[in-house]
Amino acid sequence: MSREEFSQMPLHQKIKTLYLEGTFVVGIRYYRHKVNLYLLENEYVEVFYNHKEDKIDKIDFLPRDHSRMKFYLDQIKLE
């Protein structure tokens, strides 16, 4: 599956895909979200869960040059 195909999926399909095909790596707190990081094929995907509203706000790929990457570096292996 390509990044474009995943990005075009509705939220519920992204959740199902991550559950069935992804591997949970680690969870962090980031501002008002709990962010779960998954490995999907060779890409890292973040799930932003807003616990106050009890909903997922966003599921998106984590760019490898994003500043948030520093929170994950002790848990992931970059190639």
Steps between C-alpha positions, in 0.01 A plus 500: 500500500634843413511805725244665272258207528525501879466879519179490292330242724223608737600506867328171586687320220834644615428368851415155366811494279729595789336241727532218247823589320690742723724445799461716810835656594448747786259757640588852616318803637512800268310812608136393536544168321620152569690411186549136409771421250456205264724344240308429180717327242808727514323818605423645842139609558375707794153473650398813692249412771327787683412351838289798612270458201550120484571500129776459246578840351749393236688207351796595285850403394785633712754684284848380598623859529216616731603641838267249675732221383730574798232361736517163326869458423575269794220264385544486122762406245551730204661369185 
